[in-house]
Amino acid sequence: MPEITNVAFVGGGSWARHHMRLILQQPQTSRIVAICEPDEAVYSQAAAEFTAFGVLPPPHLLDLDTLLSQADQRIDAVFIVTPHARHHDQVKRCLEAGLDVIVEKPMVITAEEAASLIETRDRTGRLLVVAFQGSLSPQIREAVRMIQGGRLGQVLNVSGVVWQDWKRHAGSWRTVPALSGGGFLFDTGAHMLNTVADLVGEDFADVSAWFDNRGLAVEVLGAIVARTKSGILVTINACGDTIPSCESDIRVFGTQGILRTGQWGERLDFQPAGRRRLQKVKVDPSLGVWEQFLKIRAGEISNSSPPEIGLRMARLWDAVRASAAQDGARVNVDTSQ
């Protein structure tokens, strides 16, 4: 029997409950031992998930101080699923308490915060994984191997588009800048920013970007034109005000082939020189982010979504915001952090 990992949740909202349901289906490997959630009503919704599985709900902890006071007793890891602006401080404190951490995307709000978490990870020697389905998927990992192995020849262009009826979140914390750090492009679109950064495999050099808030306090539409350090040209188009849907598409164009995937790694197709159509690339089945975390923690696989991924994306986001604030002015990407 595998060793059971005791995990505490920080946050009990709808997406946290999604992860809880998946973990409850794996009682042979994982046990949720606490939920840290300040809102009693939100905790009650989370507790109902356990009742539905015939499991006694875990204790309700109101604050992180209480959770960390128990860290050396029965908690192995923490799953942080809270508003984006809270991630940095929560992750830092959990790492310093000796806990391994998996944190929902985006990892942090700024490159400065990302660099801080890398320093904390290195200083404490704990594990930090960012819950990006794309970077953790076998599709994106195989795509990166194909690109780095020269299957596409020289990569020239990358084009990504993501769309969703995201504006329906108006009024939630996702549309409050102080909590979210951004709108559609930094929420659902954070997967696009991260996966594109993962695929190109290098820092960006300069960026031009435009936002349209569509009446909200954060961006709902976004368009980005960017160039990497080696000269790869990148475009990203994000539409968060469309018909009910949530999909993405990424194309990588090289001198010897074309690759198609998605921001979550939802597909992988390849068209080499000499072939007339894209063909599906066979890879192992995708695992959920928690299953990946367990395998990384056990040393069975490498961490393909470390905080360095979060840093590269945060550098890009810092430049995107700066450019959009100047109506598309070209901004150099700061890689000093």
N, C-alpha and C positions, 0 to 999 in steps of 0.2 A: 504494500500500500504506500502511495506517495505521502510525503509529509504534508499536513494541512497547513495552509497559510492563513493566519488570522489577519483580516483586513478591517480597518476602520474607514468609514466614509466621512469626508468633510463636505457637507452639502447633501441635501435630500430632495432636490427639485426633480423635474421630469426626466432630465437626461441622467441624473444620478440613479433614479429608479430604473431606467433602462439597463444600466450596468448591473444594478442589484439583481434584477431578474435573471440576467445571464449567469451571474455568479451563483445564484441559488440553484441553478441547474447543474452545478458542479460541486456537490457536497463532499465528494471524495478528495477534492484538492483544496477547497477554500471554505472559509467560515467568516461571515460578517459579524464582528463582535461589538461594534458601536457605530452610532450615527451622530455626528456632530452637526447640529442644525438649530439655529436660534428660534425658528418659527415653529410653534407647537402644531399648527395645522399642517405644515409641510411634513413634519415628522410623522404625523398621523397617516398621511398618504403613503409615506414610505413603509410604515409599519404594516399597512394593509397588504403590501406586496408579500411580506413574510407570512401573514395569516393565510393568504391565498395558496401558499406552498405548504401549508400545514406546519410552519416553523414559528417558534416563539420569536417575536421581534427583539432585536438587540436593544441595549440601553440607549436612552436618549440623553445626549450630552449637549449642553447649551452653548459651550464655547471651547475654543481650542486649548485654553489653559487646562481645563478639566481633562480633555483627551490626553494631552501630553503628560499629565501627571500619572497616567496609567500606562505610559508607553513601555516601560521596562517590565511590565507584568504580563501582558497577554496580547500585545499588538506587534505584528511583524512588519506591516506595510500600511500605507495610507493611500486612499484614492481620493484626490481632490477634484470636486466638481462644483465649482462656485463661480460667481462673476469674475470675468477676466482680470479686473484690476486688483483682485485680492490674491491672485495666485502667487506672486513673488514672495510676499511675507509669509504666507501659509506654508509654501514649499520649503522656504529657508528654515523656518522654525521646526518643521517635521524632520528635515535632514539633520539638523543640529541636535535633535532629540534621539538620534540613532535609528531612525526609521527609513526604510526604502519607500520611494514615492512614485506613483504614477499620477500625472496631472492632465486634466483635460486641456484641449487646445483653446486658444493659443496659449503657449507656455507663459508668456509675460506680455507686457505692454510696450516695452522699449528695449533697445539693445543694451542699455546700461543695466537693466534688471536681468537680462539674460546672462551677461557677463558675471553678475553677482551670483547667480545660481550655479554657474560653472565653477566658480571659486569655492562656493559652499560644498558642492558635490565632491570636488577634489580634496578639500580640507577634511571632510567628514568620512570620506571613503564609502558613502552610501550610494545606492542605485537611484537614478532619476530617469524616468521614461516619460516622454510626451505622448499622449494618446492620439496620435495622428494615424488614422487607419491607412492612409496612403503609404507613408514611410514604413509602416509595419507590415504591409501586404506583400505577398510573394510576387504580385504583378509589378509593383514599382521596384522591388529589389531586382527582379530579372531585367526590367527595363534599364535600370542603372548599369547592370553588368553588361548588357548589350551595347549601351552607349560607350561605356568606358573601355569595352573590349574591341571597339572599332567596327561593330556590325553595321552602323549607320554611316560609316566614313566620317567626314568632318561635319559636325553639327553646326547648322547655319541659323535656323530659326526655330523658335518654340512658340506655339499659339495655344492659349487656354481660354475657355469660356465656361462660366458657371451661372446658373439661373435658378430662381426660386420665388415663390410668392411670399417673400420674407417680410414685406411691409406689414403683414398681419401681426407682427410682434410689437407694433406701435403701442406704447404705454407700458411695456415690460422693461426690466432692467437692461435688456439688450439694446435699447434705444436711448439709454442714459449714458452720455460720454464718460462720466466719472466712474462708472462701473464697468462699462463694456470696452472702453478704449477705442471704439470704432463701430461701424455699422455692419452692413451685409458683407462687405469685402473683408472685414476682420472677424466675422463670425462664421457663417457657412463658408465664405470665401477664404478664410484662413487656411483651409485645406488646399485651396488652389495655390496660394502664395507659397506654402510649405512644399507641396509636391513639385511645383515648377523649380523651386530652389534646389530640391533634392535631385531632380533630373539633370539640371545643368551642372551641378556638382562644384560650383565655384561662386564666389561673391559677385554681386552686381557692381558695375562701375558707375552708371548714371541712370536716372529715371525721370520721366515726365508722366504726370498723372492728373486726371480730372475726376471730380466727384459731383454728384447731383443728389441732394438730400431728400428731394420729393416731399418737402414740408416737415421733415423730422429733424432732430438735432444731430443725427449721424448720417453718413452716406448710405444711400440705397442703391444708387448706380455708381459704377466706377470703371474707368478705362485707364490702362497703364501701358506705356511704351518704355522698354528698358533695354539696356545693353550690359552684358556680363564683362568681366575682366578680359576674357579672351576674344570678345567681339560677337558672341552669340546675340542675335536680336530676338527680343521677347515681347509678345503682346498678351495682355490679360484683359478680358472683358467680363464684367460682373453686372448682372441685372437682378435686382431684388424686388422688382415690382412687376410681376407678370402673372400669368394664369397659374392655378394650383399645380405645382411641380417642384422638383428639386433634382437637378441633373448637372452633369459636367462633361467636358470633352477637352482633351489635351492632344495636340499633334506636335511631334518632333520631326523636323525635316533635316536630313543629312544628304551628303553627296552620293551615298551608296544605299540609302533606304529611308523609309518613312515609318514612324512608329505612332500608334494611337493608344491612348490610355485615358484614365479619368482621375480626378483629384483624390478619390478614395481608393484607387486601384481597382475600380469596378470592372475593368476589362484590360486586355493587352493584345494588340494586333500589330502585325509587322508586314511591310511590303518591301522586300529587297529589290535591288536592281535586277531587271529581267522578268519580274512578276507583274501581272496586270492589276492585281487586287490585294488588299490587305488580307492577311490570314491570321487566325487565332494562334497565339503562342501558348502552349501547354505549360502550366505551372502547378505546384501543389495547391490544394484548397486553402483559402484564406482562413485564418484563425481570428477570433475576436481579440480586442486589445488586451483584455485581462489574461486570456490564455497566453498571448505573446509575452506579457509581463512575467507570468509565472515561469515560462521557459527561459527568459533572459535571466531572471533571478536565480534559477537553478543552474545557470551556466551552460544550458543546452544549445542556445543560439546567442549570437551577438546582439547588442543593443543597436537596432537600426533607426531608432528615434530618440537619440540622446539630446541633452540641452544644447549641444553645438548646432543641431538642426534648428532649434528655437532661436539661437543667436543669429544665424544666417537670415532667417525669415524676419526677425525683428529689425535687423539692419535695413532690409528692403522696405519694411513697413514704415520705419522712421523717415526714409527718403520719400516714399509715396505720399505720406501725410504732408511733408514739407512742400513738395511740388504742388499738390492739390490746393494747398493754402495760398499758392502763388499763381493759380490758374494755369497750371501746366508748365511752369518754368522748369528748365532742366536742373536737376539737383544731383550733385555727386554723392554717392553712397559712402558714408563714414564707416570705415572698417577698423577704426582705432580702438573700439571697445573690444 
